[in-house]
Amino acid sequence: MLLEVFEEPSPTFLLIFIRQTGIFNTFLNKMKIAENIQRIRERIAAACLSTGRCPEDVKLIAVTKTVDADKITKAILAGSTIVGENRVQEGLKKFQAVSLQAEWHMIGHLQTNKVKHALQFAAVIQSVDSLRLADEIQLQAEKQGRIVDTLVQVNTSGEESKFGFAPAEVPAAVTHIAGLANVRMNGLMTIGIFSNDEKLVRTCFSNLRHLRDEVVAAAPPGLELKELSMGMTNDFELAIAEGATMVRIGRSIFGERN
């Protein structure tokens, strides 16, 4: 080891050594991610308290689209132990590379031919956007002898570019999925409209909450749909005000995507 040449390395030498070996950058990156997570948790707490809710009722999902395994590990070490991945192949590779315990969620659009691969890493599928997909999850879960936790994705903005059931389709979809023995519905998920108009954005979230309440009121006993996954970096505080129990945050934790 180079340091052994010196009995008492000078502070200047140590700083140069740390910088050149990459230890310094690794330390800074780890601290930055941890600080970002702390700031997000503080904002979640403030949003909850302003509406009379408990901060513990809102789960933080660290969205890892294009984020490498090293940064995911740093986020988990900082206490963000729920990971949300958009792409199946990317998610599986990261899951295999990250040795720390975490709960992985599939949050991006999922094709039926990739369900069996998604279930290799995902404990929760948040993006059930068709009956065909729900049926395939049932088929693969039954083969694996497991029950898969899911959320039903709803297109509350009406944008053609977004996936999800139309709100009017949700009651029938919930009835169908409730009959699948190996698929457990925990709630609903949506993506708010991308707009600077807070009223439009908030309406997407309030519509999801009202829809959930209506579906549960008309459903057989036992169906609760407790989870509302809504709100991302630009709008999660609005979502919390409307009852979000999960917020999906990427850029505010890991920085801008590559």
Order of alpha helices (4+ residues) and beta strands (2+ residues): alpha-alpha-beta-alpha-beta-alpha-beta-alpha-beta-alpha-beta-alpha-beta-alpha-beta-alpha-beta-alpha
